[in-house]
Amino acid sequence: METIIVKKSGALNGHLKVNGSKNSILPILAASLLTREKCTLHEIPDLEDVHVMCDLLSNLGAKINKTNNNSLEIQVENIINYEAPYDLISKLRASFLVMGPLLSRINKAKVSMPGGCAIGTRPIDLHLKGFKNLNVDINFNRGYIQAQTEDIIGNNVYLDFPSVGATENLMMVACTAKGKTIIENCAEEPEIIDLANFINSMGGKIEGAGTKTITIVGVDELHGTEYTVIPDRIEAGTYMVAAVLTGGELYIDNVIPAHVQPVIAKLREVGAEVVESRNSVMVRSKGMINSTDIKTLPYPGFPTDMQAQFMLLLSLANGTSVINETIFENRFMHANELLRMGANIKIEGNTAIVNGLNSLTGTKVKATDLRAGAALILAGLVADGETEISEIHHIKRGYADIVEKLQAVGANIAYSM
């Protein structure tokens, strides 16, 4: 099994470029099913999750051509299969997002119950309730969800929780519905805006993305387009933490500073210097890491996807910090791995009490999920000795070339078999 070996590295200094957003490209790839015409997509990160989504789309009839290192041409002239099989869906929760486009395009879909990281219950009931409001019949059969409709009919939909996936799936199914659809209590993430902009570039009529209420006027059909995906705000945030953690100075390019404001605010609270430019940020350590409290919330609150990285950072702060996780009930699995490295963390329900220490010690740990894996890489950069991280397939789901990027700014890190 391939592992990542990290040794104590000292301050990281230099430039890093962030890839296109993983959480944008997955729904945008699914949305390419909405048209018969070719879509050309740029800034596509080379990730395991992207590969799985492309395999799924190919299974449904897509023809995909990689034109260079970070661009794809995708065309789904004919949908040859309306079933999203278990072996692909179980690898990637976001693959459930093909359900909306399939219903929009051919009025039927058969999709296995989704998989993904085991970070907590993420029910799909909000997706299904929304589909039902738009005149879709839903049935369950042997682990599959079967959906069909004679016509998708616009309606008002209220989400009990601002689910990103449900917002995306409903936007996609409603964009060719008969009449108007209004979705209330929507997710407001930048990735929602990116998906809406992509669909609108295909001829869709979506307004209000990025707010609590999205209005969609159905159109008869959508056309091909060329589109560039937004930068990955979580990858950017991870490298920002790395600069502070190691006492370094990193210039992180291809960043939209507005998308990482919650991270910037917390880094300034712990004592870092952050300078924002139009498409980049500079993060410089001032030596001391101050304790602070964090509560994860839907955007524009502090992102749950940055919680593990900050738990590590606060493990080396000069006091006690409290982290309250409100999004996923099982997202403290990385705490046990950090404890193995000497961290002082106490978990009480959905709260972590982190007592800062002067140092950590390298050892063998495993990535329990995507963001936990990133946190363990960062931990290895500052831990005494050597840290060996296993189960790194989780990391490859969301960070393209993370080892090479960190090597380029001074990290002592490498793959090992």
Summary of the structure (lengths in Angstrom):
residues: 417
radius of gyration: 21.4
end to end distance: 6.0
largest distance: 63.8
contacts: 1571
relative contact order: 0.16
helix: 35%
strand: 27%
